[in-house]
Amino acid sequence: MKKVTIIYWSGTGNTTMMANAISEGVKGVGNPVDVVQVEDANKDMVVNSELLAFGCPSMGAEVLEEEFMEPFIESLKDVDLSGKKVALFGSYDWGNGEWMQDWEARMKEYGASVIREGLILHLTPDDDGIEKCKELGEDIARA
Ligand SMILES: Cc1cc2nc3c(=O)[nH]c(=O)nc-3n(C[C@H](O)[C@H](O)[C@H](O)COP(=O)(O)O)c2cc1C
């Protein structure tokens, strides 16, 4: 069973809830999973994992959080992401999901294989949202 590594940033906890529910989905399939806040993450975690999920809410004006997540994602430019399967997720409020579309395009540009469309949920996940996160976790584990 391949390990899934989930690396995320969250300011008010909504994206944390998503990360934890994705982790539940992964565990349900039986794969090991590491859930790491981006502040504690490093590139080796990405190098050493074939199955990855990155989470970040829409911040600024439709961009990634700029202190930790943006530089972390930028640093992945130097990592060989070919063969890596990556799922993206995050919470948003008033926007139209542009940050996620940009992020997906960027991960593809960096050579990753993006699993499904990025999962975006409005503010705090409801039961349906949590279920979607669990399903995404199952899909990553089986990818
Ligand atoms: C400084 C700041 C900027 C934000 N910019 C956007 C934005 O551009 N588009 C959007 O849809 N939501 C935006 N939001 C709303 C957050 O994406 C939303 O509150 C989200 O649920 C936060 O997730 P978190 O609890 O994981 O931090 C912004 C929130 C903050 C605090």
The ligand as an SDF file (V2000), in Angstrom:
LIG
                    3D

 31 33  0  0  0  0  0  0  0  0999 V2000
   -7.0730   37.5390    3.5380 C   0  0  0  0  0  0  0  0  0  0  0  0
   -8.1570   36.6830    2.9060 C   0  0  0  0  0  0  0  0  0  0  0  0
   -8.2990   36.6730    1.5330 C   0  0  0  0  0  0  0  0  0  0  0  0
   -9.2950   35.8880    0.9180 C   0  0  0  0  0  0  0  0  0  0  0  0
   -9.4140   35.9050   -0.4500 N   0  0  0  0  0  0  0  0  0  0  0  0
  -10.3850   35.1500   -1.0290 C   0  0  0  0  0  0  0  0  0  0  0  0
  -10.5440   35.1590   -2.4270 C   0  0  0  0  0  0  0  0  0  0  0  0
   -9.8140   35.8220   -3.1690 O   0  0  0  0  0  0  0  0  0  0  0  0
  -11.5280   34.3920   -2.9720 N   0  0  0  0  0  0  0  0  0  0  0  0
  -12.3750   33.6440   -2.1960 C   0  0  0  0  0  0  0  0  0  0  0  0
  -13.2270   32.9440   -2.7290 O   0  0  0  0  0  0  0  0  0  0  0  0
  -12.2480   33.6270   -0.8340 N   0  0  0  0  0  0  0  0  0  0  0  0
  -11.2710   34.3510   -0.2470 C   0  0  0  0  0  0  0  0  0  0  0  0
  -11.1370   34.3340    1.1150 N   0  0  0  0  0  0  0  0  0  0  0  0
  -12.0140   33.5020    1.9240 C   0  0  0  0  0  0  0  0  0  0  0  0
  -11.3660   32.1950    2.3630 C   0  0  0  0  0  0  0  0  0  0  0  0
  -10.9340   31.4380    1.2230 O   0  0  0  0  0  0  0  0  0  0  0  0
  -12.3700   31.3730    3.1660 C   0  0  0  0  0  0  0  0  0  0  0  0
  -12.6760   32.0800    4.3380 O   0  0  0  0  0  0  0  0  0  0  0  0
  -11.8850   29.9880    3.5110 C   0  0  0  0  0  0  0  0  0  0  0  0
  -12.9580   29.2400    4.0650 O   0  0  0  0  0  0  0  0  0  0  0  0
  -10.7230   30.0000    4.5070 C   0  0  0  0  0  0  0  0  0  0  0  0
  -10.2800   28.6810    4.6690 O   0  0  0  0  0  0  0  0  0  0  0  0
   -9.4970   28.2190    5.9840 P   0  0  0  0  0  0  0  0  0  0  0  0
  -10.5080   28.1420    7.1280 O   0  0  0  0  0  0  0  0  0  0  0  0
   -8.9240   26.8930    5.6620 O   0  0  0  0  0  0  0  0  0  0  0  0
   -8.4430   29.2480    6.2540 O   0  0  0  0  0  0  0  0  0  0  0  0
  -10.1490   35.1050    1.7310 C   0  0  0  0  0  0  0  0  0  0  0  0
   -9.9970   35.1290    3.1370 C   0  0  0  0  0  0  0  0  0  0  0  0
   -9.0200   35.8970    3.7240 C   0  0  0  0  0  0  0  0  0  0  0  0
   -8.8740   35.8870    5.2230 C   0  0  0  0  0  0  0  0  0  0  0  0
  1  2  1  0
  2  3  1  0
  2 30  2  0
  3  4  2  0
  4  5  1  0
  4 28  1  0
  5  6  2  0
  6  7  1  0
  6 13  1  0
  7  8  2  0
  7  9  1  0
  9 10  1  0
 10 11  2  0
 10 12  1  0
 12 13  2  0
 13 14  1  0
 14 15  1  0
 14 28  1  0
 15 16  1  0
 16 17  1  0
 16 18  1  0
 18 19  1  0
 18 20  1  0
 20 21  1  0
 20 22  1  0
 22 23  1  0
 23 24  1  0
 24 25  2  0
 24 26  1  0
 24 27  1  0
 28 29  2  0
 29 30  1  0
 30 31  1  0
M  END
$$$$
